[in-house]
């Protein structure tokens, strides 16, 4: 029972750490150290997800041209850390931006963050439901304070209801530390391209 209780407390602390934007040094988010002691640090992360989704109706002609012209970044609604800003644009909504805001780091299911000295190691985690599978992937990026990176990846999904294919482009703009609200509208100093051909 003691072991189960300890694991339960660790899981709870991991969820709290993820939600509040705290991370353990030299390990994954909210994981205890080798001695069972926690070494937790505040990581100032500003993340922006821009997600575009569409069907085969927008794959060609002027529909594709319109989709390809959609922005990859937006101005941040607030200047604070940690912050996760998500903007979605769906074909069914004529690609009108819909935004949400959360105080905290991005979900550990989607982005792995590791703290090491004065840098943050950032790695985008592909969704398990999208195709194609990425068997070879670029390495993680280490960001010093004030630095940011743009990471892009795309997927094809199969609708459970109709069997039709659905498509999505994810753009992650992520910075270490407090940054100007228009930082992601500038030219990214580093871009990671995981865009695959989606048939």
N, C-alpha and C positions, 0 to 999 in steps of 0.2 A: 504493500500500500504506500510505503514511504516513497519508493521509486516512482510509482504512478503519480503521486501527489507532486513530486518534484517536476516531473515531465509536464504535468498540467499547468503548474505555475510558470514553467519556462515558455510553454505555448502561449499563455495569457500575456506574459511580458513581451513576447515577440510581436503579438498583435498590437499591443499598446505602443511598442517602439515603432512599428511600421506606421501606425496611424499618426503619431505625434512627431515623427521625423527624427527619431533617435536611433543610432546605429552603434553596434559594438566594434571595437577596434580590432582589425586584423582578422575578422571573421564575417560571416553573413549577418544579415539584419537580425538583431535581437537574439543572437546565439550566445550561450554562456561560454566562457573560456575553459581551457583545459582543467583548471583547478576549481571549476564551478563558480568562480567569481565573475561578476559582470564588470566590464570596462566599457562604459557607454559614453558616447560623444554626440553632441549636437552637430548634424551635418546640414549646412545651409544649402538646400537644393531648390532650384526653381525649374519646374518641368512644364512643358506644354506639349500636349498631344493634339495633332491635327489628323483627323480620320475622315477619309472620303470613301463612301460605299456606293456601289452601282450594280446594275444588272447588264445583261447583254444588249439592252436597248441603248446603252450609252457607250458601246464599244467602238463604234465607227462613225464616220461623217462628222457633221457639225456638233453632234452630241459629245463625241470624244474630244473635239477641239475645245468645247466649253469646259469639259471636265479637266482637261490638261492645263487649262488656264487658271484653275482655282489656286488660291494662295497656299503656300506651305507654312506660313507663320502669320501670327496676329500680334498686335500690341497686347501686353499684359494688362489686365484690369486693375491690378494692385502692385505696389512695390513693397513686397514683404517676403520673408522666408520662414519656414519652408512653404512652398506653394505648388499646387498642381492645377494647371489650367487645361481644360479639354474642350476642343472645338470639333464638332461633328458636322459633316455635310453629306446628306443622303440624296440619292436620285429622286426618291419619292417626295422630297421636299423642295425639288428644283434646286438642290445644292445650296439652299440658304443656310448660313452658319447658325448652329445652335451651341451655345457655350455653357459650361459649368465650371465651378471653382471650388477647390477644396484646400483648406489649410493643412499642409502636411506633404510628405514625400509621395512620389508615385507608388502604386502597389508593388510589393515585392514579387508578385506573380508576373509582372510585366517588365520590371526594371530591377536588376540586381545592383546594389550600391555597397561598396566596401570602402571603409575609411582606412587610410594609411598615411600617417604623419600629417602633412598639410594638403594632401590630395585625396580626391574621391575617384575610385575606380567604378566606371559605369559600363553596364552591359545590358543591352536590350534582350529580353527573353521572348522568343517567338511564341505565338499562341499554339497550343497543341491541336487545335481544330482546323487550322488552315493548311492549305497546300500551296506550293510544293514544300516538301521537307527540306530543311537546310542541314545537310550533313557536313558541309565545310562552311565555317563562319568566320568573319573577321574577329580579331582580338578585341578585348575590352579597351576602353579609352580611360586614361587617367587625366583628370582635370584639376589644375591648380585653381585657387580662388580667383574668380573673375573670368575664367575660361568657360566656353560652351561648345557644344557639338550638335550637329544635326544628323539624325540616324533615320534612314528610310527603309521600309520593308513592305512588301505587298503579299496578298493572299487570295486564294480562291476557296470558297466554301460551297457546300452543297446544302440546299434547303431541305430540311426534314419533311416539309409539307408537300412540296411540288417536285423535288429532285432537281430543280433548276440551279444553275451556278450563280453564285453571288461573288462579288469582288470587293476588295478593300485595300486601300493604300494608307499606311500608318506613317506619319512623320513625327518623330520625337525630337523636340528642341529642348535641350537640358543644360543648365548652367550651374556652376558651383559658386555660391555666394549671392549676395544681393546685387542685382543688375538693373540697368535702366529698363523702363517698361517697354521700350521699343527695340531692345537688343536683338530680338529674334527677327526683326525686319531688316537687319543689316546682313551683309554677306557672311555666311558662316565661316569661321576660321578652319573648320574641319567638317567634312561630310563623309558619312559611311553609307554606302549604297548597297543594299541587299535586295534590289529590285530584280525580280525574276520574270521570265516570259510566262504569261498567264493565258493558256489556250482557252 
